[in-house]
Amino acid sequence: MHRLSHLNAKNFRHQAHHHCESGAVTNLYNFYGLPFSEAMVFGLGAGIFFAHTNLLKTMGAPVTTYRIFPGKIFKQASKSLGIEVGTASFISKKKALDTLNEKLQQDIPVGLLTDMYYLEYMPDIFRFHFNAHNIVAYGMENGHYMVSDSILEIPVLITPAQLQRARFTPGLLSPRGKMYWVTAMPDSVELRPAIAEGIRLACKRMTTTRKNGSGWLAIQTLANKIAAYPRKHSPERAAFLLLNVVRMQEVVGTGGGGFRPLYSAFLKEAAEVCHNRELAAYSEKMQDIANAWRSFAIMAARCAKTKGQQSVSYQDVSDNLMQIAYRERDFFTELNTCKIV
């Protein structure tokens, strides 16, 4: 294990990726000499997931997520690779700022959780409240923080005041200045067991039968709710709820298909690393499921646009999603039996 004292954070290399956390972690790992793809990091971190809950709301709609909760990808991937990390959250804004500055003065790039609405460099399409947007601060230039935001093509600058506002937004799931960084790297990493661990954890989460609103059962639950939208809500409200499911799947940092194409890419890379043809076959199956999700999004958008009054009904959308639920149940159940190492 070594302590990374020889690196210069100004050599940090920004690369654009599909999703903020897996992209930020990929860029951090690349800086420390681990040339992983975003897909590999996403898979090592057991990023694939599904949950739908009324307990949390975004823009007035129940939260639907197609990936594991914020911070879990960095934590799991680092744990399985033997990477030592540090994390911190704060009550004091001054303490949060001082700690960030201290790390940057030590040439340590730092991952930060922010509300993307207050990141003023963001294009208008991304200016909505989301308290778990990951960025990496890696230096200072003319009084501004140098920031790698992996959903953008180039690095950007942001003032301390703007960054502080984005790090300390009020309300549910406030980021509270949360930050994370690498403290030590192993002399070598064992990729195959890390791949196996990431796959097993993802399968466990997706196939659990506990009544917790997650995994394939949550997809089934959402399908049933969609069928009931016209009975329980006004046409406008029903359309809004359905479109929010699509927005979270296709727009909010997924690269489309609810992270399923990204997981397919991970399985393809894993097959090459592990010399495992079975994983290659599962990669193709996951891509087929990803295509089914995209077809669902098109059908759902058409239904919402016409408020279920024309060729596509809410029941049609529900039936389509129910089939996806069963496909994901079967996929992750079978993948869990695959001998990887």
RALIN-V165582 format. One record per pair of residues at least 6 apart in sequence whose ideal C-beta (glycine too) atoms are under 8 Angstrom apart, sorted by the first residue. I is the first residue (numbers start at 0). GAP is how many residues later the second one is. Records with the same first field share a line. If there is no record, write none. Layout:
# RALIN-V165582
I=GAP ; GAP
This chain:
# RALIN-V165582
0=81 ; 83 ; 183 ; 184 ; 185 ; 186
1=182 ; 183 ; 185
2=180 ; 181
3=28 ; 104 ; 178 ; 179 ; 180 ; 181
6=24 ; 25 ; 100
7=99
8=22 ; 95 ; 98 ; 99 ; 100 ; 129 ; 130
9=97 ; 128 ; 129 ; 136
10=20
11=15 ; 19 ; 97 ; 124 ; 126 ; 127 ; 134 ; 136
12=14 ; 17 ; 18
13=13 ; 134 ; 136 ; 140 ; 141
14=8 ; 11 ; 12 ; 15 ; 135
15=7 ; 134 ; 135 ; 136 ; 137
16=6 ; 9 ; 10 ; 21 ; 133 ; 134
17=20 ; 133 ; 235 ; 236 ; 237 ; 244
18=19 ; 23 ; 48 ; 131 ; 132 ; 234 ; 235 ; 236 ; 240 ; 243
19=113 ; 114 ; 115 ; 129 ; 130 ; 131 ; 233
20=26 ; 49 ; 50 ; 52 ; 53 ; 111 ; 113
21=16 ; 19 ; 20 ; 23 ; 25 ; 51 ; 240
22=15 ; 111 ; 127 ; 128
23=50 ; 87 ; 110 ; 111 ; 112 ; 124 ; 126
24=16 ; 20 ; 48 ; 49 ; 52 ; 86 ; 109
25=10 ; 11 ; 12 ; 15 ; 124
26=82 ; 109 ; 121 ; 123
27=81 ; 83 ; 108 ; 153 ; 154
28=7 ; 12 ; 54 ; 153
29=6
30=78 ; 107
31=150 ; 153
32=152
33=47 ; 151 ; 155
35=8
36=228 ; 232
37=112 ; 224
38=223 ; 224 ; 226 ; 227 ; 229 ; 230
39=226 ; 229 ; 230
40=32 ; 36
41=6 ; 31 ; 217 ; 220 ; 221 ; 224
42=152 ; 155 ; 156 ; 159 ; 220 ; 223 ; 224 ; 226 ; 227
43=32 ; 33 ; 36 ; 37 ; 150 ; 151 ; 154
44=23 ; 27 ; 28 ; 29 ; 30 ; 31 ; 32 ; 153
45=22 ; 26 ; 27 ; 30 ; 152 ; 153 ; 155 ; 156 ; 159
46=20 ; 21 ; 25 ; 26 ; 155 ; 212 ; 215 ; 216
47=18 ; 19 ; 20 ; 154 ; 158 ; 211 ; 212 ; 215
48=16 ; 17 ; 18 ; 19 ; 20 ; 153 ; 156 ; 157 ; 165 ; 166 ; 210
49=15 ; 16 ; 156 ; 164 ; 165 ; 166 ; 168 ; 169 ; 208 ; 278
50=12 ; 13 ; 14 ; 162 ; 163 ; 164 ; 167
51=10 ; 11 ; 12 ; 13 ; 161 ; 166 ; 167 ; 169 ; 170 ; 173 ; 193
52=9 ; 10 ; 160
53=8
54=8
55=6 ; 7 ; 116 ; 117
56=6 ; 115
57=71 ; 72 ; 186 ; 190
58=69 ; 70 ; 185
59=180
60=179 ; 180 ; 183
61=179 ; 182
62=185
63=158 ; 180 ; 181 ; 184 ; 185
64=183
65=182 ; 183 ; 188 ; 192 ; 193 ; 194
66=6 ; 187 ; 192
67=137
69=43 ; 62 ; 64
70=16 ; 42 ; 107 ; 109
73=11 ; 37 ; 106
74=10
75=122 ; 125
76=6 ; 117 ; 121
77=6 ; 7 ; 104
79=113 ; 114 ; 117 ; 118
80=105 ; 108 ; 109 ; 110 ; 113
81=104 ; 107 ; 108
82=99 ; 101 ; 102 ; 103 ; 106
83=98 ; 99 ; 100 ; 101
84=95 ; 96 ; 97 ; 98
85=94 ; 95 ; 96 ; 97
86=91 ; 92 ; 93 ; 94
87=8 ; 11 ; 89 ; 90 ; 91 ; 92
88=86 ; 87 ; 88 ; 89 ; 90
89=6 ; 9 ; 86 ; 87 ; 88
90=85
92=71 ; 74 ; 75 ; 84
95=68 ; 71 ; 72 ; 81 ; 83
96=63 ; 67
98=80
99=10 ; 12 ; 37 ; 79
102=7 ; 76 ; 78
103=6 ; 33 ; 34 ; 35 ; 36 ; 41
107=73 ; 74
108=27 ; 28 ; 29 ; 39 ; 72
109=26 ; 27 ; 28 ; 69 ; 70 ; 71
110=23 ; 24 ; 25 ; 68 ; 69 ; 70
111=22 ; 23 ; 24 ; 25 ; 51 ; 55 ; 63 ; 66 ; 67
112=18 ; 19 ; 20 ; 21 ; 54 ; 62 ; 65 ; 66
113=17 ; 19 ; 20 ; 21 ; 49 ; 52 ; 53 ; 61
114=14 ; 15 ; 16 ; 18 ; 51 ; 54 ; 60
115=6 ; 10 ; 11 ; 12 ; 13 ; 14 ; 17 ; 50
116=10 ; 11 ; 12 ; 13 ; 49 ; 52
117=44 ; 47 ; 48 ; 51
118=14 ; 16 ; 30 ; 39 ; 43 ; 47
119=38 ; 42
120=26 ; 28 ; 31 ; 35 ; 36 ; 37
125=25
128=40
129=122
130=38 ; 40 ; 41 ; 42 ; 43 ; 44
131=41 ; 43
132=120
133=16
134=12 ; 13 ; 14 ; 15
135=11 ; 12 ; 13 ; 14
136=8 ; 9 ; 10 ; 26
137=8 ; 9 ; 10
138=6 ; 7
139=6
140=16
141=15
142=16 ; 17
143=13 ; 14 ; 15 ; 16
144=12 ; 13 ; 14 ; 15 ; 18
145=9 ; 11
146=8 ; 9 ; 10 ; 11 ; 16
147=7
148=6 ; 7
150=102
165=9
166=8 ; 10 ; 11
167=6 ; 7 ; 8 ; 9
168=6
190=82
191=81 ; 82 ; 148 ; 149
192=148
194=75 ; 78 ; 79 ; 145 ; 146
195=144 ; 145
198=71 ; 136 ; 137 ; 139 ; 141
199=136
201=61 ; 130
202=129 ; 130 ; 132 ; 133
203=132
204=9 ; 10
205=9 ; 10 ; 122 ; 123 ; 126
206=8 ; 9 ; 122 ; 125 ; 126 ; 129
207=6 ; 7 ; 9
208=8
210=6
212=8
215=109 ; 110 ; 112 ; 113 ; 116
216=108
218=102 ; 105 ; 106 ; 109
219=102 ; 105
221=23 ; 99
222=95 ; 96 ; 98 ; 99 ; 102
223=94 ; 98
225=16 ; 19 ; 74 ; 88 ; 91 ; 92 ; 95
226=87 ; 88 ; 91
228=9 ; 12 ; 13 ; 79 ; 85
229=8 ; 78 ; 84
231=6
232=8
234=72 ; 73 ; 74
235=71
237=66 ; 69 ; 70 ; 76
238=64 ; 65 ; 66 ; 68 ; 69
239=64
241=58 ; 61 ; 62 ; 72 ; 75
242=57 ; 58 ; 61
244=55
245=51 ; 54 ; 55 ; 58
247=6 ; 10
248=7 ; 8 ; 9 ; 44 ; 48
249=6 ; 7 ; 8 ; 44 ; 47
253=8
254=6 ; 7
255=38
256=33 ; 34 ; 36 ; 37
257=32 ; 35
259=26 ; 27 ; 29 ; 30 ; 33
260=26 ; 29
262=23 ; 27
263=19 ; 20 ; 22 ; 23 ; 26
264=18
266=12 ; 13 ; 15 ; 16 ; 19
267=11 ; 12 ; 15
269=6 ; 9 ; 70
270=6 ; 7 ; 8 ; 9 ; 11 ; 12
273=66 ; 67
275=62 ; 64
277=60 ; 61
278=59 ; 61
281=49 ; 52 ; 53 ; 56
284=46
285=45
288=35 ; 38 ; 39 ; 42
291=31 ; 32 ; 35
292=31
294=25
295=21 ; 24 ; 25 ; 28
298=13 ; 17 ; 18 ; 21
299=17
301=9 ; 10
302=9 ; 10 ; 11 ; 13 ; 14
305=6
307=6
